[in-house]
């Protein structure tokens, strides 16, 4: 195992983005870079300790590289803001990369230069690259905050301006252009803009053939007809995915509601929502998915479409 240490403003918002990657074993919230031993949250907030709120990532370098972690890090922050991050101001919220070896230092310097050269930002990059110092673990209530307090976490992430900035500043404009050309307007609206297609006026809500439902963006197999049921809601409904690890669940507070959003993990496309009003005999869950986010492959076409390995899912 190896360690990587990053500061990117409020540590509540820095944990979740790393947790979902294979090879990341642990992500801890804490304080580092200052001169006070075993500081408390109140001390660090007083801006008298020299410490920054940070996270310590324990990872397997044989599975995920330090360079990949750096890419994840940059896409969680405003690298041009050296006075804090978003609504959080002051030294303790400054962004920084703390390196644990000369190899990490060199990689961090390269990645910073790449961000500078990308032309994505019209202001200087203000992220410091500093040698790692003692990392002091934060109080227990700060650990995995997004799991313990999902509603408050999501409200904070949105209210602070972080979510909006990340979406606007770090979107892959070239990929978005390609998707806009490849997808129908409804497919783009649903998958890239978190839209919802009309009920009962979409391709698969009443599809009854046996087959596989894959992500319209990258082709990842997500659901099968064996787990599809008629819910009379007007959208395709499934009792379970092929593998839960292929999906991400996020709290969605749009439209004055609190719902669980379903996204495809690899393509990061919006799929639909998860509800707990499904048939009890099937587990009680209803994955309500937009047809526009899916491509249906009939059972008899699995081989020709390159999905022959999934034929066993339809064995009697």
C-alpha positions as CSV (number, residue, x, y, z in Angstrom):
1,X,0.0,0.0,0.0
2,X,1.0,3.6,-0.6
3,X,-0.3,7.0,0.6
4,X,-1.3,10.2,-1.1
5,X,-2.3,13.4,0.7
6,X,-4.4,16.1,-0.9
7,X,-6.0,19.3,0.4
8,X,-8.9,20.7,-1.5
9,X,-11.0,22.8,0.8
10,X,-13.7,21.1,3.0
11,X,-12.6,17.5,3.5
12,X,-16.2,16.4,3.6
13,X,-16.3,16.9,-0.2
14,X,-13.0,15.3,-1.0
15,X,-13.6,11.8,0.3
16,X,-16.4,10.4,-1.9
17,X,-14.7,11.1,-5.2
18,X,-11.8,8.8,-4.3
19,X,-13.8,6.1,-2.6
20,X,-15.4,4.7,-5.7
21,X,-12.1,3.7,-7.5
22,X,-10.8,0.2,-7.4
23,X,-7.4,0.1,-5.7
24,X,-8.3,2.9,-3.2
25,X,-8.4,1.1,0.2
26,X,-9.1,3.9,2.6
27,X,-9.7,7.7,2.6
28,X,-9.3,9.6,5.9
29,X,-10.2,13.2,6.7
30,X,-7.7,15.1,8.7
31,X,-5.3,18.0,9.2
32,X,-1.7,18.4,8.0
33,X,0.9,21.0,7.1
34,X,0.8,23.0,10.4
35,X,2.7,23.3,13.6
36,X,0.2,22.1,16.3
37,X,0.2,18.5,17.4
38,X,-3.1,16.6,17.4
39,X,-5.2,19.6,16.5
40,X,-8.9,19.8,16.9
41,X,-11.4,21.0,14.3
42,X,-12.0,24.1,16.3
43,X,-8.3,24.9,16.5
44,X,-7.8,24.4,12.7
45,X,-10.8,26.6,12.0
46,X,-9.3,29.4,14.1
47,X,-6.6,29.7,11.4
48,X,-3.8,29.7,14.1
49,X,-2.4,26.2,13.6
50,X,-1.1,26.4,10.0
51,X,-2.9,23.2,9.2
52,X,-5.0,22.5,6.1
53,X,-8.1,20.3,6.0
54,X,-6.9,17.4,3.9
55,X,-7.5,13.7,3.1
56,X,-5.1,10.8,3.2
57,X,-5.6,8.2,0.6
58,X,-4.3,4.7,1.1
59,X,-4.1,2.9,-2.2
60,X,-2.6,-0.1,-4.1
61,X,-0.2,1.3,-6.7
62,X,-0.5,-2.0,-8.6
63,X,-4.2,-1.3,-9.2
64,X,-4.4,2.5,-9.4
65,X,-1.4,4.8,-10.0
66,X,-0.5,8.1,-8.3
67,X,-0.9,9.8,-11.6
68,X,-4.6,8.6,-11.7
69,X,-5.2,9.9,-8.2
70,X,-3.8,13.3,-9.3
71,X,-6.3,13.4,-12.1
72,X,-9.1,12.7,-9.7
73,X,-7.8,15.4,-7.3
74,X,-7.7,18.2,-9.9
75,X,-11.2,17.6,-10.9
76,X,-12.6,18.2,-7.4
77,X,-11.2,21.7,-6.9
78,X,-10.9,25.2,-8.3
79,X,-7.1,25.2,-8.8
80,X,-7.0,29.0,-9.4
81,X,-8.4,29.8,-5.9
82,X,-5.5,30.1,-3.4
83,X,-7.5,31.8,-0.7
84,X,-9.7,28.8,0.0
85,X,-12.2,26.8,-1.9
86,X,-15.6,28.0,-3.0
87,X,-17.5,29.4,0.0
88,X,-14.8,28.2,2.5
89,X,-12.2,30.9,2.9
90,X,-8.9,31.0,4.8
91,X,-5.6,29.2,5.1
92,X,-7.1,26.0,6.3
93,X,-9.1,25.6,3.1
94,X,-6.2,26.3,0.7
95,X,-5.6,23.6,-2.0
96,X,-2.3,21.7,-1.8
97,X,-0.7,18.4,-2.8
98,X,1.6,16.9,-0.1
99,X,4.1,14.5,-1.6
100,X,5.5,11.4,0.1
101,X,8.5,10.8,-2.2
102,X,10.5,12.5,-4.9
103,X,8.5,10.4,-7.5
104,X,5.3,11.8,-6.2
105,X,6.7,15.3,-6.2
106,X,7.8,15.0,-9.8
107,X,4.4,13.6,-10.8
108,X,2.6,16.4,-9.0
109,X,4.7,19.0,-10.7
110,X,4.0,17.5,-14.1
111,X,0.3,17.3,-13.5
112,X,0.2,20.9,-12.3
113,X,2.0,22.0,-15.5
114,X,-0.5,20.0,-17.6
115,X,-3.3,21.9,-15.9
116,X,-1.5,25.2,-16.6
117,X,-0.9,24.3,-20.2
118,X,-4.4,23.0,-20.9
119,X,-5.8,26.5,-21.4
120,X,-8.8,25.5,-19.3
121,X,-8.3,28.4,-16.9
122,X,-7.5,32.0,-17.5
123,X,-6.0,32.6,-14.1
124,X,-2.8,31.2,-12.6
125,X,-2.8,27.8,-10.8
126,X,-2.6,28.4,-7.1
127,X,-2.2,24.8,-5.8
128,X,0.9,24.4,-3.7
129,X,3.1,21.3,-3.8
130,X,4.6,20.6,-0.4
131,X,6.4,17.8,1.4
132,X,4.2,15.6,3.5
133,X,4.1,16.2,7.2
134,X,2.4,14.4,10.1
135,X,-1.2,13.7,9.2
136,X,-3.6,14.1,12.1
137,X,-6.8,12.2,11.8
138,X,-9.9,14.3,12.2
139,X,-12.7,13.6,14.7
140,X,-14.8,10.6,14.1
141,X,-17.9,12.6,13.1
142,X,-16.0,14.0,10.1
143,X,-15.0,10.6,8.7
144,X,-17.1,9.4,5.7
145,X,-19.4,12.3,6.3
146,X,-21.2,11.8,2.9
147,X,-22.3,8.4,4.2
148,X,-23.4,9.5,7.7
149,X,-25.2,12.6,6.6
150,X,-26.0,12.3,2.9
151,X,-28.7,15.0,2.8
152,X,-26.5,17.6,4.6
153,X,-23.5,16.6,2.5
154,X,-25.3,17.1,-0.8
155,X,-26.8,20.4,0.4
156,X,-23.3,21.6,1.3
157,X,-21.7,20.4,-1.9
158,X,-24.3,22.2,-4.0
159,X,-24.7,25.2,-1.8
160,X,-21.0,25.9,-1.6
161,X,-20.8,26.2,-5.4
162,X,-18.4,23.2,-5.7
163,X,-20.9,21.0,-7.7
164,X,-21.6,23.7,-10.2
165,X,-18.0,24.6,-10.7
166,X,-16.9,21.0,-11.3
167,X,-19.6,20.4,-13.8
168,X,-18.8,23.6,-15.8
169,X,-15.0,23.8,-15.5
170,X,-14.0,20.2,-15.7
171,X,-16.4,18.8,-18.3
172,X,-14.7,17.2,-21.3
173,X,-15.9,19.6,-24.0
174,X,-14.5,17.5,-26.8
175,X,-16.3,14.4,-25.5
176,X,-19.5,16.5,-25.1
177,X,-19.3,17.6,-28.7
178,X,-18.8,14.0,-29.9
179,X,-21.7,12.8,-27.8
180,X,-24.0,15.6,-29.1
181,X,-23.2,14.4,-32.6
182,X,-23.7,10.7,-31.8
183,X,-26.7,10.8,-29.5
184,X,-30.3,11.9,-30.2
185,X,-31.3,15.1,-28.5
186,X,-33.3,13.1,-25.9
187,X,-30.4,10.7,-25.2
188,X,-28.1,13.7,-24.7
189,X,-30.5,15.5,-22.4
190,X,-31.1,12.4,-20.2
191,X,-27.5,11.1,-19.9
192,X,-25.6,14.4,-19.9
193,X,-28.0,16.9,-18.5
194,X,-29.9,14.7,-16.0
195,X,-33.1,15.0,-17.9
196,X,-36.2,12.8,-17.9
197,X,-38.0,11.5,-20.9
198,X,-41.8,11.5,-21.1
199,X,-43.5,8.4,-19.5
200,X,-45.2,5.9,-21.8
201,X,-43.5,7.7,-24.8
202,X,-40.1,6.0,-24.8
203,X,-38.6,3.0,-26.5
204,X,-38.5,0.3,-23.8
205,X,-41.2,1.0,-21.2
206,X,-43.2,-1.9,-22.7
207,X,-40.4,-3.9,-24.3
208,X,-41.1,-7.6,-23.5
209,X,-38.5,-9.4,-25.5
210,X,-35.6,-11.2,-23.7
211,X,-32.3,-9.4,-23.9
212,X,-29.7,-7.2,-22.4
213,X,-29.8,-3.5,-21.6
214,X,-26.5,-1.7,-21.9
215,X,-25.3,1.8,-21.3
216,X,-26.0,3.9,-24.4
217,X,-22.7,5.8,-23.9
218,X,-20.1,3.1,-23.5
219,X,-22.0,-0.2,-23.8
220,X,-21.5,-1.4,-20.3
221,X,-24.1,-4.2,-19.6
222,X,-26.4,-2.9,-16.8
223,X,-29.7,-4.8,-16.7
224,X,-31.4,-7.8,-18.2
225,X,-35.0,-8.6,-19.2
226,X,-35.1,-11.3,-16.5
227,X,-35.2,-8.5,-13.8
228,X,-37.5,-6.2,-15.7
229,X,-41.1,-5.9,-14.5
230,X,-44.2,-3.9,-15.5
231,X,-44.6,-1.1,-12.9
232,X,-47.1,1.0,-14.8
233,X,-45.0,4.1,-14.2
234,X,-44.2,4.6,-17.9
235,X,-40.5,3.9,-17.8
236,X,-38.5,0.6,-17.8
237,X,-38.3,-0.8,-14.3
238,X,-35.9,-3.4,-13.0
239,X,-35.7,-5.1,-9.7
240,X,-31.9,-5.2,-9.7
241,X,-28.8,-4.5,-11.9
242,X,-26.5,-7.2,-13.3
243,X,-23.8,-5.9,-10.9
244,X,-24.3,-3.2,-8.3
245,X,-20.6,-2.1,-8.7
246,X,-21.5,-0.9,-12.2
247,X,-23.8,1.8,-10.8
248,X,-23.3,4.9,-8.6
249,X,-26.0,6.1,-6.3
250,X,-26.3,9.8,-5.5
251,X,-28.7,11.9,-3.5
252,X,-30.8,14.1,-5.9
253,X,-32.5,17.1,-4.4
254,X,-33.8,18.6,-7.6
255,X,-37.4,19.6,-8.2
256,X,-38.0,20.0,-4.4
257,X,-37.7,16.3,-3.8
258,X,-35.2,14.0,-2.2
259,X,-34.5,11.0,-4.4
260,X,-31.7,8.5,-5.1
261,X,-30.2,9.1,-8.5
262,X,-28.8,6.1,-10.5
263,X,-25.7,6.8,-12.6
264,X,-23.5,4.4,-14.6
265,X,-20.2,4.3,-12.9
266,X,-17.8,4.0,-15.9
267,X,-19.5,6.5,-18.3
268,X,-20.9,8.7,-15.5
269,X,-24.1,9.1,-17.3
270,X,-27.5,9.7,-15.7
271,X,-29.8,6.6,-15.9
272,X,-32.7,7.3,-13.7
273,X,-33.7,6.9,-10.0
274,X,-34.0,4.1,-7.4
275,X,-37.2,3.7,-5.4
276,X,-38.3,1.3,-2.7
277,X,-41.8,0.6,-4.0
278,X,-41.0,-2.4,-6.1
279,X,-42.6,-5.9,-5.7
280,X,-41.7,-7.3,-2.3
281,X,-41.2,-10.8,-3.8
282,X,-38.5,-9.3,-6.0
283,X,-36.7,-7.5,-3.2
284,X,-38.8,-4.3,-3.0
285,X,-36.6,-2.1,-5.2
286,X,-37.5,-0.4,-8.4
287,X,-34.7,0.9,-10.7
288,X,-36.7,3.4,-12.8
289,X,-34.5,3.9,-15.8
290,X,-34.9,6.2,-18.9
291,X,-35.0,4.3,-22.2
292,X,-32.9,7.1,-23.6
293,X,-30.0,6.0,-21.4
294,X,-30.1,2.4,-22.7
295,X,-29.5,0.3,-25.7
296,X,-31.5,-3.0,-25.9
297,X,-29.8,-6.1,-27.4
298,X,-32.2,-9.0,-28.0
299,X,-31.1,-12.4,-26.7
300,X,-30.7,-13.8,-30.2
301,X,-28.3,-11.0,-31.2
302,X,-25.9,-11.2,-28.2
303,X,-23.2,-13.1,-30.1
304,X,-23.3,-10.8,-33.1
305,X,-23.3,-7.7,-30.9
306,X,-20.2,-8.9,-29.0
307,X,-22.1,-9.8,-25.8
308,X,-22.0,-13.6,-26.1
309,X,-20.6,-14.0,-22.6
310,X,-23.9,-12.8,-21.2
311,X,-26.0,-15.6,-22.7
312,X,-25.8,-17.6,-19.5
313,X,-28.0,-15.0,-17.8
314,X,-30.9,-16.2,-19.8
315,X,-30.5,-19.9,-19.1
316,X,-33.7,-21.5,-17.8
